[in-house]
Amino acid sequence: MPLTDTQLDRYARHLVLREIGGAGQARLLAAHIVLIGAGGIGCPAIAYLAAAGVGRLTVIDDDMVSLSNLQRQILYSEADIGRLKVDAARNACARLNPGVAFNGIAARIKPDVWPDLSGADCVIDGSDNFATRLIVNDACVSAQVPLVSAAIGQFHGQIGTFYGWEADKPCYRCFVGDAHDPEDCDSCAEQGVLGAMVGMMGSFAAMEAIRVVTGFGDEQAGKLHIVDGLRPQMRSIRLPKDPGCSTCGVTAITSHRAALV
């Protein structure tokens, strides 16, 4: 479908990029991206994906806005304190780009409740615990949907893109393994986090989701980018596929899980 005059004007800076152009922008307008978490990583990702013209955003988060969120979660203001994040994010998305369809789901992902990825083109996971991340990973592998996983801590961040259903590409579980004690996971409340660092990784996640949808630049599947904000510097490594991975290894996923609606 050809772009309207308004769309041609709004997305003009994308259209002049040879790597995006009209075809890439059309793919963005037709895309459906799912975001797990509307917190520090989710907020800038939502903002830049909405501004980029992604046709549909589904955001899953059961938390409410608190005063301590405002140091890094840039979609919200003091007027949003006490509101569900998905509701506040919906309002922010509408202000940024009313042409984007926003679906907010106020729910927590659990082992027997997976995100519904029907029709999704990409998932961004910005959740704050390994249990959720591994559930999301398994859902992405099962549905064969690309996963962009971003994480932060203090002055550091990491981001990777995963196509674990492919024979030569790792999934997120290949990277972190199975054994994670929730008590061993540091939280932002305990360790602190630089707000601008969170914004950087959320923006990076949005860029990688746009890469997945449009195909610009080099493919990043199976690569992990590690950002050190103290130095600052970034290094990238290629992750191997684990043949013994319980998600994408020899044993296929056979259990049935419920889906969020």
ABEGO torsion letter per residue (X at the ends): XBBBAAAAAAAAAAAABAAAEAAAAAAAAABBBBBBEABAAAAAAAAAAAAAGBABBBBBBABBBBAAAAAABAABBAAABGBBAAAAAAAAAAAABAABBBBBBBBBBBAABBBBABGBABBBBABABAAAAAAAAAAAAAAGBBBBBBBBBEABBBBBBBBAABAABBBAAAAAEABBBAAABBBAAAAEBBAAAAAAAAAAAAAAAAAAAAGBEBBABGBBBBBBAAOBBBBBBBBBBBAABAAABABBBABBBBBBX
